[in-house]
């Protein structure tokens, strides 16, 4: 069973093992950001937290972020994520969100920022008035998955550079994995690490997960799971 933790009167994080997702409430609507790894009844969780109409937005479509999607007829998602979503068994109608879109929950505008790399359609969500960035998997102090289909480290770096241009607009980052919150300075560190990996100036350790071989690059601030040689 997932644990619900109030961040403030109108924001909750739901801890589902190694992943977390969120419910944000405005004066007119509520929004669930992702739906967890082992929570097929995620929608029911959200409906207990808010009496406002509940919508769903996915930061991306990896399986540990979509377990409760089936209870929603529609979800906000970047169109570049559709192949990944359907490959993971995702159902329902995708309502496209693209860079610069604003979803207003009622006195709570959320801005969409496209950050491809971890997956083709990864997005971050800027909670403008509360000065919080919801980063999905792309910014975290755990391990960023960058091996296998849909991953592209060369796109990840400019996406992080793009996020850095927003740093004056947020104070904290709420990631889907690892510590919450993390500081915005982590973005620059992740750029440094990813650049070192691409340049070959750092060596990864061979590792295996679910039969997939990869290289684990561990830095003091975070790690990357990269392509095997």
Secondary structure, 3 states (H helix, E strand, C coil): CCEEEEEECCEEEEEECCEEEEEEECCCEEEEECCCCCCCCHHHHHHHHCCCEEEEECCCCCHHHCCCHHHCCEEEECHHHHHHHHHCCCCCEEEECCCCCEEECCCCEEEEEECCCCCCCCEEEEECCCCEEEEECCCCCCEEEECCCCCCHHHHHHHHHHHHCCHHHCCEEEECCCCCCECCHHHHHHHHHHHHHHHCCCCCEEEEECCEEEEEEECCCCEEEEECC
